[in-house]
Amino acid sequence: TFMNNVPAVQVVLQCVPANRRTMAVGVQWMIVRLLGTIPAPVLYGFLLDRSCRLWQLTCCDEGNCWEYDGERFGFTIFGLSLALKTLASVFFFLSWRLFVRDDDKANKSRPVTSEDTSPNFSDTSL
């Protein structure tokens, strides 16, 4: 999760105007929690139940799984995790590739002058 959390916050901070960043990060984490904590355990549980070899039988229904197919269990966990991380990486790459800052747009329309390339030693704001 660390590999996704830091880039996610950076993407939001770069894409959102400064006066809306706190709200954007809050909304982002609300969506992450809603999409991560509600459907993910259900999806993982469904896929793991499919790798069960032996179910406990009760009088009218299946009970708990007594034995899992270890190889299928491992491939299921690894495959689903890899698919979700790959999907997240694709979206991060697309946001990085398609994002254009407002000041970048302004700089492209303005011609380059000698003031842009010469060093400014009188600037003490650093």
C-alpha positions in Angstrom: 0.0 0.0 0.0 2.9 2.4 0.6 3.7 2.2 -3.1 0.2 3.5 -3.9 -0.4 5.9 -1.0 2.5 8.3 -1.6 2.0 8.7 -5.4 -1.8 9.1 -4.9 -1.3 12.0 -2.5 1.3 13.6 -4.9 -1.0 13.3 -7.8 -3.8 15.0 -5.9 -1.5 17.7 -4.7 -0.2 18.4 -8.2 -3.6 18.3 -10.0 -5.7 20.4 -7.6 -5.5 24.1 -7.0 -3.9 25.1 -3.7 -7.1 26.4 -2.1 -8.8 23.1 -2.6 -6.1 20.6 -1.7 -7.3 19.7 1.8 -10.8 19.0 0.5 -9.4 16.9 -2.4 -7.2 14.8 -0.1 -10.2 14.2 2.2 -12.4 13.2 -0.6 -9.7 11.0 -2.1 -9.3 9.0 1.2 -13.0 8.7 1.6 -13.2 7.1 -1.8 -10.2 4.9 -1.1 -11.8 3.7 2.2 -15.2 3.1 0.5 -13.7 1.2 -2.4 -11.0 -0.6 -0.4 -12.8 -1.6 2.7 -16.2 -2.6 1.4 -15.9 -4.6 -1.9 -12.3 -5.8 -1.5 -12.9 -8.3 1.4 -16.0 -9.6 -0.4 -14.1 -10.1 -3.6 -11.1 -11.8 -2.0 -13.5 -14.0 0.1 -15.4 -15.0 -3.1 -12.3 -15.9 -4.9 -10.7 -17.8 -2.0 -13.9 -19.8 -1.5 -13.5 -21.0 -5.1 -10.2 -22.6 -4.1 -11.7 -24.7 -1.4 -11.4 -28.5 -1.8 -13.4 -29.7 1.2 -16.4 -28.0 2.7 -17.9 -28.7 6.1 -21.4 -30.0 5.6 -24.3 -28.9 7.9 -27.8 -30.1 7.8 -29.0 -27.6 5.2 -26.0 -25.6 3.9 -22.3 -25.6 3.4 -20.2 -24.5 6.4 -16.6 -23.4 6.6 -13.9 -24.6 4.2 -11.8 -27.4 5.8 -9.1 -27.7 3.1 -7.9 -25.3 0.5 -6.1 -26.1 -2.8 -2.8 -24.4 -1.8 -1.6 -23.7 -5.3 -4.9 -22.3 -6.5 -5.1 -20.3 -3.3 -1.7 -18.7 -3.9 -2.3 -18.0 -7.5 -5.7 -16.4 -6.6 -4.2 -14.1 -4.0 -1.2 -13.2 -6.1 -3.2 -12.7 -9.3 -5.8 -10.5 -7.8 -3.2 -8.4 -6.0 -1.1 -8.1 -9.1 -4.1 -7.1 -11.2 -5.2 -4.4 -8.7 -1.7 -3.0 -8.4 -1.3 -3.0 -12.2 -4.6 -1.2 -12.6 -3.5 1.4 -10.0 -0.2 1.9 -11.8 -1.9 2.4 -15.2 -4.1 5.1 -13.7 -1.1 6.8 -12.1 0.8 6.7 -15.3 -2.2 8.1 -17.3 -2.7 10.9 -14.8 1.0 11.8 -14.9 1.1 11.6 -18.8 -2.2 13.6 -19.4 -1.8 16.2 -16.7 -0.8 19.7 -17.9 -0.3 22.5 -15.3 -1.8 25.9 -15.9 1.6 27.6 -15.7 3.0 25.1 -18.2 0.3 26.2 -20.7 1.1 29.9 -20.1 4.9 29.2 -20.6 4.3 27.5 -23.9 2.4 30.4 -25.3 5.0 33.0 -24.2 8.2 33.3 -26.3 11.5 32.6 -24.5 13.6 35.8 -23.9 17.1 36.5 -22.7 15.7 37.2 -19.2 14.5 33.6 -19.0 18.0 32.2 -19.7 20.2 34.6 -17.8 20.8 34.1 -14.1 19.1 36.5 -11.7 21.5 37.2 -8.8 19.4 40.0 -7.4 16.6 37.7 -6.4 16.9 37.2 -2.6 13.6 35.3 -2.2 15.5 32.0 -2.0 
